[in-house]
Each structure stands twice: as C-alpha cells, then as structure tokens.
C-alpha cells in the first residue's frame, strides 16, 4: 500500500495518495506503535502529501510530531531527524514564518555539521534555501 501511495503522490493524485497514506499510517501505528521508524516515515509521507496540496497547518502538525519523536528516539544527528527538521522549516517558510524557518534550518545545518561534517549531503541545499529566505 505504501508503494501505491507513493505512485499516486508522484502522479499528483493527492486524494488517493492521502487516503492510502492515512491507511498505512494507522496500520503501522496499530501494529508497530507510534514511535516506530516505519510509523514515523508514514506520518512524514502524509505530511508531504498535505504540503503538496498547500495544506500547511496539517503538514506542520504532523512534521512537528515526527521531528520531536525522531529527536527523542533517533537523536538530533540522525539523517531522518535532520530531514524532518528541514521539512518542517520549509513548511514554516511556506506559511511566511521566515524567522522561525530560518532558525530551524540553521539548527538543522549546525546539527548536520556537528554529527556528519561539512560534506553531508543535505547541507548545500539547506544553505541555499536559507540564503533564499
């Protein structure tokens, strides 16, 4: 189901992608628990579906939760946590909350530098996004 949801997302079939992402997320919560990495990935994908539709508040709500749990469970330097932090920053920017977005993106970059060094794959795109805020 998750693969089909991704296919719908890639085809911009938002309603179908959303419905399947919700089903996958709920099933994973039930079977794996709220803090399992696969459950968090499902939540992040649903947030991305909301984001792609301009549903910033719904995306933000899920992204905040995913980011907090990933920080707690995986640590701030984990690649999934860094991705969640950057995604949340982009959502804040989309809502014209530029100061908050900039602060979070700087924190993301600093964490990536601290844990992975200057060649970490996300840093250059995050720095470019920060320059364009």
Buried (B, 14 or more C-beta within 10 A) or exposed (E): EBEEBBEBBEEEBBEBBBBBBBBBBEBBBEEBEEEBBBBBBBBBBBBBBBBBBEBBEBBBBBBBBBBEBBBEBBEBBBBBBBBBBBBBBBBBBBBEBEEEBBEBBBBBBEBBBEBBEEEBEBBEEBEEBBEEE
